[in-house]
Amino acid sequence: MKKILLLCVTLTMAFASATTHKIVLYENATLNGKELKAGEYKVEIDNGKIVMKLGKTTVEAPIQVENTSEKYVKTAVRYLNSEGKYQIKEIRVGGTNMKVTVN
């Protein structure tokens, strides 16, 4: 019984640490070298990685999360424009003080 309770607590903590957000890309972009079409993505941030999902498309990338002193009013995606392609470099999550930097 104690093992089952410990397992339930561990799983709950694992799921509680992940955060999920919706982010809209208005332009096609790349993340970790993979192409993302413009659209509204479900984004999961957990354990040093970001997972962006739209339909059957799923892209993962290593990240660094920073909690800043300011709370962001809206979500903003910052890009690096390289050779005419937008590469996602930073996401500031609206309604939080979380800044995600793509490694």
CNS distance restraints for C-alpha pairs under 8 A (distance, minus, plus):
assign (resid   1 and name CA) (resid   5 and name CA) 6.31 0.50 0.50
assign (resid   2 and name CA) (resid   6 and name CA) 6.07 0.50 0.50
assign (resid   3 and name CA) (resid   7 and name CA) 6.09 0.50 0.50
assign (resid   4 and name CA) (resid   8 and name CA) 6.19 0.50 0.50
assign (resid   5 and name CA) (resid   9 and name CA) 6.22 0.50 0.50
assign (resid   6 and name CA) (resid  10 and name CA) 6.11 0.50 0.50
assign (resid   7 and name CA) (resid  11 and name CA) 6.14 0.50 0.50
assign (resid   8 and name CA) (resid  12 and name CA) 6.08 0.50 0.50
assign (resid   9 and name CA) (resid  13 and name CA) 6.21 0.50 0.50
assign (resid  10 and name CA) (resid  14 and name CA) 6.26 0.50 0.50
assign (resid  11 and name CA) (resid  15 and name CA) 6.27 0.50 0.50
assign (resid  12 and name CA) (resid  16 and name CA) 6.00 0.50 0.50
assign (resid  13 and name CA) (resid  17 and name CA) 6.26 0.50 0.50
assign (resid  14 and name CA) (resid  18 and name CA) 7.13 0.50 0.50
assign (resid  17 and name CA) (resid  46 and name CA) 6.72 0.50 0.50
assign (resid  18 and name CA) (resid  44 and name CA) 6.63 0.50 0.50
assign (resid  18 and name CA) (resid  45 and name CA) 5.73 0.50 0.50
assign (resid  18 and name CA) (resid  46 and name CA) 4.64 0.50 0.50
assign (resid  18 and name CA) (resid  47 and name CA) 7.66 0.50 0.50
assign (resid  19 and name CA) (resid  44 and name CA) 5.66 0.50 0.50
assign (resid  19 and name CA) (resid  45 and name CA) 5.31 0.50 0.50
assign (resid  19 and name CA) (resid  46 and name CA) 6.66 0.50 0.50
assign (resid  20 and name CA) (resid  42 and name CA) 7.00 0.50 0.50
assign (resid  20 and name CA) (resid  43 and name CA) 5.51 0.50 0.50
assign (resid  20 and name CA) (resid  44 and name CA) 4.50 0.50 0.50
assign (resid  20 and name CA) (resid  45 and name CA) 6.45 0.50 0.50
assign (resid  21 and name CA) (resid  42 and name CA) 5.95 0.50 0.50
assign (resid  21 and name CA) (resid  43 and name CA) 5.11 0.50 0.50
assign (resid  21 and name CA) (resid  44 and name CA) 6.54 0.50 0.50
assign (resid  21 and name CA) (resid  93 and name CA) 8.00 0.50 0.50
assign (resid  22 and name CA) (resid  40 and name CA) 6.61 0.50 0.50
assign (resid  22 and name CA) (resid  41 and name CA) 5.60 0.50 0.50
assign (resid  22 and name CA) (resid  42 and name CA) 4.77 0.50 0.50
assign (resid  22 and name CA) (resid  43 and name CA) 5.86 0.50 0.50
assign (resid  23 and name CA) (resid  40 and name CA) 5.65 0.50 0.50
assign (resid  23 and name CA) (resid  41 and name CA) 5.25 0.50 0.50
assign (resid  23 and name CA) (resid  42 and name CA) 6.58 0.50 0.50
assign (resid  23 and name CA) (resid  43 and name CA) 6.83 0.50 0.50
assign (resid  23 and name CA) (resid  75 and name CA) 7.17 0.50 0.50
assign (resid  24 and name CA) (resid  38 and name CA) 7.42 0.50 0.50
assign (resid  24 and name CA) (resid  39 and name CA) 5.56 0.50 0.50
assign (resid  24 and name CA) (resid  40 and name CA) 4.22 0.50 0.50
assign (resid  24 and name CA) (resid  41 and name CA) 6.07 0.50 0.50
assign (resid  25 and name CA) (resid  29 and name CA) 7.79 0.50 0.50
assign (resid  25 and name CA) (resid  37 and name CA) 7.69 0.50 0.50
assign (resid  25 and name CA) (resid  38 and name CA) 4.88 0.50 0.50
assign (resid  25 and name CA) (resid  39 and name CA) 5.28 0.50 0.50
assign (resid  25 and name CA) (resid  40 and name CA) 6.34 0.50 0.50
assign (resid  25 and name CA) (resid  41 and name CA) 7.62 0.50 0.50
assign (resid  25 and name CA) (resid  77 and name CA) 7.83 0.50 0.50
assign (resid  26 and name CA) (resid  38 and name CA) 5.13 0.50 0.50
assign (resid  26 and name CA) (resid  39 and name CA) 6.49 0.50 0.50
assign (resid  27 and name CA) (resid  37 and name CA) 7.09 0.50 0.50
assign (resid  27 and name CA) (resid  38 and name CA) 4.88 0.50 0.50
assign (resid  27 and name CA) (resid  86 and name CA) 7.95 0.50 0.50
assign (resid  28 and name CA) (resid  35 and name CA) 7.24 0.50 0.50
assign (resid  28 and name CA) (resid  36 and name CA) 5.68 0.50 0.50
assign (resid  28 and name CA) (resid  37 and name CA) 4.54 0.50 0.50
assign (resid  28 and name CA) (resid  38 and name CA) 4.77 0.50 0.50
assign (resid  28 and name CA) (resid  86 and name CA) 7.10 0.50 0.50
assign (resid  29 and name CA) (resid  35 and name CA) 5.91 0.50 0.50
assign (resid  29 and name CA) (resid  36 and name CA) 5.20 0.50 0.50
assign (resid  29 and name CA) (resid  37 and name CA) 6.61 0.50 0.50
assign (resid  29 and name CA) (resid  38 and name CA) 7.43 0.50 0.50
assign (resid  29 and name CA) (resid  85 and name CA) 6.55 0.50 0.50
assign (resid  29 and name CA) (resid  86 and name CA) 4.74 0.50 0.50
assign (resid  29 and name CA) (resid  87 and name CA) 5.53 0.50 0.50
assign (resid  29 and name CA) (resid  88 and name CA) 6.64 0.50 0.50
assign (resid  30 and name CA) (resid  34 and name CA) 5.17 0.50 0.50
assign (resid  30 and name CA) (resid  35 and name CA) 4.47 0.50 0.50
assign (resid  30 and name CA) (resid  36 and name CA) 5.55 0.50 0.50
assign (resid  30 and name CA) (resid  85 and name CA) 7.41 0.50 0.50
assign (resid  30 and name CA) (resid  86 and name CA) 6.21 0.50 0.50
assign (resid  30 and name CA) (resid  87 and name CA) 4.75 0.50 0.50
assign (resid  30 and name CA) (resid  88 and name CA) 6.21 0.50 0.50
assign (resid  31 and name CA) (resid  35 and name CA) 6.67 0.50 0.50
assign (resid  31 and name CA) (resid  36 and name CA) 7.14 0.50 0.50
assign (resid  31 and name CA) (resid  59 and name CA) 7.13 0.50 0.50
assign (resid  31 and name CA) (resid  60 and name CA) 7.67 0.50 0.50
assign (resid  31 and name CA) (resid  61 and name CA) 6.81 0.50 0.50
assign (resid  31 and name CA) (resid  87 and name CA) 6.07 0.50 0.50
assign (resid  31 and name CA) (resid  88 and name CA) 5.69 0.50 0.50
assign (resid  32 and name CA) (resid  59 and name CA) 7.75 0.50 0.50
assign (resid  32 and name CA) (resid  60 and name CA) 7.14 0.50 0.50
assign (resid  32 and name CA) (resid  61 and name CA) 5.50 0.50 0.50
assign (resid  34 and name CA) (resid  59 and name CA) 7.02 0.50 0.50
assign (resid  39 and name CA) (resid  54 and name CA) 7.59 0.50 0.50
assign (resid  40 and name CA) (resid  54 and name CA) 6.98 0.50 0.50
assign (resid  41 and name CA) (resid  52 and name CA) 6.01 0.50 0.50
assign (resid  41 and name CA) (resid  53 and name CA) 5.37 0.50 0.50
assign (resid  41 and name CA) (resid  54 and name CA) 5.10 0.50 0.50
assign (resid  42 and name CA) (resid  52 and name CA) 5.80 0.50 0.50
assign (resid  42 and name CA) (resid  53 and name CA) 5.15 0.50 0.50
assign (resid  42 and name CA) (resid  54 and name CA) 6.58 0.50 0.50
assign (resid  43 and name CA) (resid  50 and name CA) 6.89 0.50 0.50
assign (resid  43 and name CA) (resid  51 and name CA) 5.63 0.50 0.50
assign (resid  43 and name CA) (resid  52 and name CA) 4.57 0.50 0.50
assign (resid  43 and name CA) (resid  53 and name CA) 6.37 0.50 0.50
assign (resid  44 and name CA) (resid  50 and name CA) 5.72 0.50 0.50
assign (resid  44 and name CA) (resid  51 and name CA) 5.14 0.50 0.50
assign (resid  44 and name CA) (resid  52 and name CA) 6.62 0.50 0.50
assign (resid  45 and name CA) (resid  49 and name CA) 6.03 0.50 0.50
assign (resid  45 and name CA) (resid  50 and name CA) 4.66 0.50 0.50
assign (resid  45 and name CA) (resid  51 and name CA) 6.58 0.50 0.50
assign (resid  46 and name CA) (resid  50 and name CA) 6.53 0.50 0.50
assign (resid  48 and name CA) (resid  62 and name CA) 5.81 0.50 0.50
assign (resid  48 and name CA) (resid  63 and name CA) 5.19 0.50 0.50
assign (resid  48 and name CA) (resid  64 and name CA) 5.96 0.50 0.50
assign (resid  48 and name CA) (resid  65 and name CA) 7.27 0.50 0.50
assign (resid  49 and name CA) (resid  60 and name CA) 6.75 0.50 0.50
assign (resid  49 and name CA) (resid  61 and name CA) 5.54 0.50 0.50
assign (resid  49 and name CA) (resid  62 and name CA) 4.36 0.50 0.50
assign (resid  49 and name CA) (resid  63 and name CA) 5.05 0.50 0.50
assign (resid  49 and name CA) (resid  64 and name CA) 7.72 0.50 0.50
assign (resid  50 and name CA) (resid  60 and name CA) 5.54 0.50 0.50
assign (resid  50 and name CA) (resid  61 and name CA) 5.44 0.50 0.50
assign (resid  50 and name CA) (resid  62 and name CA) 6.42 0.50 0.50
assign (resid  50 and name CA) (resid  63 and name CA) 6.44 0.50 0.50
assign (resid  51 and name CA) (resid  58 and name CA) 6.77 0.50 0.50
assign (resid  51 and name CA) (resid  59 and name CA) 5.63 0.50 0.50
assign (resid  51 and name CA) (resid  60 and name CA) 4.44 0.50 0.50
assign (resid  51 and name CA) (resid  61 and name CA) 6.77 0.50 0.50
assign (resid  52 and name CA) (resid  58 and name CA) 5.63 0.50 0.50
assign (resid  52 and name CA) (resid  59 and name CA) 5.30 0.50 0.50
assign (resid  52 and name CA) (resid  60 and name CA) 6.49 0.50 0.50
assign (resid  53 and name CA) (resid  57 and name CA) 5.65 0.50 0.50
assign (resid  53 and name CA) (resid  58 and name CA) 4.52 0.50 0.50
assign (resid  53 and name CA) (resid  59 and name CA) 6.68 0.50 0.50
assign (resid  54 and name CA) (resid  58 and name CA) 6.66 0.50 0.50
assign (resid  61 and name CA) (resid 102 and name CA) 6.93 0.50 0.50
assign (resid  61 and name CA) (resid 103 and name CA) 7.61 0.50 0.50
assign (resid  62 and name CA) (resid 102 and name CA) 6.19 0.50 0.50
assign (resid  62 and name CA) (resid 103 and name CA) 5.67 0.50 0.50
assign (resid  63 and name CA) (resid 100 and name CA) 6.46 0.50 0.50
assign (resid  63 and name CA) (resid 101 and name CA) 5.49 0.50 0.50
assign (resid  63 and name CA) (resid 102 and name CA) 4.44 0.50 0.50
assign (resid  63 and name CA) (resid 103 and name CA) 5.20 0.50 0.50
assign (resid  64 and name CA) (resid 100 and name CA) 5.81 0.50 0.50
assign (resid  64 and name CA) (resid 101 and name CA) 5.19 0.50 0.50
assign (resid  64 and name CA) (resid 102 and name CA) 6.49 0.50 0.50
assign (resid  64 and name CA) (resid 103 and name CA) 6.87 0.50 0.50
assign (resid  65 and name CA) (resid  98 and name CA) 6.75 0.50 0.50
assign (resid  65 and name CA) (resid  99 and name CA) 5.86 0.50 0.50
assign (resid  65 and name CA) (resid 100 and name CA) 4.68 0.50 0.50
assign (resid  65 and name CA) (resid 101 and name CA) 6.44 0.50 0.50
assign (resid  66 and name CA) (resid  98 and name CA) 5.81 0.50 0.50
assign (resid  66 and name CA) (resid  99 and name CA) 5.17 0.50 0.50
assign (resid  66 and name CA) (resid 100 and name CA) 6.40 0.50 0.50
assign (resid  66 and name CA) (resid 101 and name CA) 8.00 0.50 0.50
assign (resid  67 and name CA) (resid  97 and name CA) 5.36 0.50 0.50
assign (resid  67 and name CA) (resid  98 and name CA) 4.69 0.50 0.50
assign (resid  67 and name CA) (resid  99 and name CA) 6.22 0.50 0.50
assign (resid  68 and name CA) (resid  97 and name CA) 5.28 0.50 0.50
assign (resid  68 and name CA) (resid  98 and name CA) 6.37 0.50 0.50
assign (resid  68 and name CA) (resid  99 and name CA) 6.97 0.50 0.50
assign (resid  69 and name CA) (resid  97 and name CA) 6.65 0.50 0.50
assign (resid  70 and name CA) (resid  97 and name CA) 5.71 0.50 0.50
assign (resid  71 and name CA) (resid  94 and name CA) 7.58 0.50 0.50
assign (resid  71 and name CA) (resid  95 and name CA) 6.40 0.50 0.50
assign (resid  71 and name CA) (resid  96 and name CA) 5.23 0.50 0.50
assign (resid  71 and name CA) (resid  97 and name CA) 4.28 0.50 0.50
assign (resid  71 and name CA) (resid  98 and name CA) 7.82 0.50 0.50
assign (resid  72 and name CA) (resid  92 and name CA) 6.79 0.50 0.50
assign (resid  72 and name CA) (resid  93 and name CA) 6.53 0.50 0.50
assign (resid  72 and name CA) (resid  94 and name CA) 4.87 0.50 0.50
assign (resid  72 and name CA) (resid  95 and name CA) 5.58 0.50 0.50
assign (resid  72 and name CA) (resid  96 and name CA) 5.75 0.50 0.50
assign (resid  72 and name CA) (resid  97 and name CA) 5.84 0.50 0.50
assign (resid  72 and name CA) (resid  98 and name CA) 7.95 0.50 0.50
assign (resid  73 and name CA) (resid  94 and name CA) 5.12 0.50 0.50
assign (resid  73 and name CA) (resid  95 and name CA) 5.54 0.50 0.50
assign (resid  73 and name CA) (resid  96 and name CA) 7.83 0.50 0.50
assign (resid  74 and name CA) (resid  92 and name CA) 7.87 0.50 0.50
assign (resid  74 and name CA) (resid  93 and name CA) 6.80 0.50 0.50
assign (resid  74 and name CA) (resid  94 and name CA) 3.84 0.50 0.50
assign (resid  74 and name CA) (resid  95 and name CA) 6.44 0.50 0.50
assign (resid  75 and name CA) (resid  91 and name CA) 7.16 0.50 0.50
assign (resid  75 and name CA) (resid  92 and name CA) 5.45 0.50 0.50
assign (resid  75 and name CA) (resid  93 and name CA) 4.58 0.50 0.50
assign (resid  75 and name CA) (resid  94 and name CA) 4.00 0.50 0.50
assign (resid  75 and name CA) (resid  95 and name CA) 7.76 0.50 0.50
assign (resid  76 and name CA) (resid  91 and name CA) 5.79 0.50 0.50
assign (resid  76 and name CA) (resid  92 and name CA) 5.16 0.50 0.50
assign (resid  76 and name CA) (resid  93 and name CA) 6.74 0.50 0.50
assign (resid  76 and name CA) (resid  94 and name CA) 7.35 0.50 0.50
assign (resid  77 and name CA) (resid  88 and name CA) 6.98 0.50 0.50
assign (resid  77 and name CA) (resid  89 and name CA) 7.75 0.50 0.50
assign (resid  77 and name CA) (resid  90 and name CA) 5.90 0.50 0.50
assign (resid  77 and name CA) (resid  91 and name CA) 4.56 0.50 0.50
assign (resid  77 and name CA) (resid  92 and name CA) 6.46 0.50 0.50
assign (resid  78 and name CA) (resid  88 and name CA) 6.17 0.50 0.50
assign (resid  78 and name CA) (resid  89 and name CA) 5.80 0.50 0.50
assign (resid  78 and name CA) (resid  90 and name CA) 5.01 0.50 0.50
assign (resid  78 and name CA) (resid  91 and name CA) 6.20 0.50 0.50
assign (resid  79 and name CA) (resid  86 and name CA) 5.69 0.50 0.50
assign (resid  79 and name CA) (resid  87 and name CA) 5.21 0.50 0.50
assign (resid  79 and name CA) (resid  88 and name CA) 4.61 0.50 0.50
assign (resid  79 and name CA) (resid  89 and name CA) 5.28 0.50 0.50
assign (resid  79 and name CA) (resid  90 and name CA) 6.91 0.50 0.50
assign (resid  80 and name CA) (resid  86 and name CA) 5.68 0.50 0.50
assign (resid  80 and name CA) (resid  87 and name CA) 5.05 0.50 0.50
assign (resid  80 and name CA) (resid  88 and name CA) 6.52 0.50 0.50
assign (resid  80 and name CA) (resid  89 and name CA) 6.35 0.50 0.50
assign (resid  81 and name CA) (resid  85 and name CA) 5.55 0.50 0.50
assign (resid  81 and name CA) (resid  86 and name CA) 4.67 0.50 0.50
assign (resid  81 and name CA) (resid  87 and name CA) 6.31 0.50 0.50
assign (resid  82 and name CA) (resid  86 and name CA) 6.46 0.50 0.50
assign (resid  82 and name CA) (resid  87 and name CA) 7.24 0.50 0.50
assign (resid  88 and name CA) (resid 102 and name CA) 7.17 0.50 0.50
assign (resid  89 and name CA) (resid 101 and name CA) 5.89 0.50 0.50
assign (resid  89 and name CA) (resid 102 and name CA) 5.09 0.50 0.50
assign (resid  89 and name CA) (resid 103 and name CA) 7.75 0.50 0.50
assign (resid  90 and name CA) (resid  99 and name CA) 7.06 0.50 0.50
assign (resid  90 and name CA) (resid 100 and name CA) 5.49 0.50 0.50
assign (resid  90 and name CA) (resid 101 and name CA) 4.46 0.50 0.50
assign (resid  90 and name CA) (resid 102 and name CA) 5.97 0.50 0.50
assign (resid  91 and name CA) (resid  99 and name CA) 5.88 0.50 0.50
assign (resid  91 and name CA) (resid 100 and name CA) 5.07 0.50 0.50
assign (resid  91 and name CA) (resid 101 and name CA) 6.61 0.50 0.50
assign (resid  92 and name CA) (resid  97 and name CA) 7.72 0.50 0.50
assign (resid  92 and name CA) (resid  98 and name CA) 6.14 0.50 0.50
assign (resid  92 and name CA) (resid  99 and name CA) 4.57 0.50 0.50
assign (resid  92 and name CA) (resid 100 and name CA) 6.32 0.50 0.50
assign (resid  93 and name CA) (resid  97 and name CA) 7.08 0.50 0.50
assign (resid  93 and name CA) (resid  98 and name CA) 5.72 0.50 0.50
assign (resid  93 and name CA) (resid  99 and name CA) 6.43 0.50 0.50
assign (resid  93 and name CA) (resid 100 and name CA) 7.87 0.50 0.50
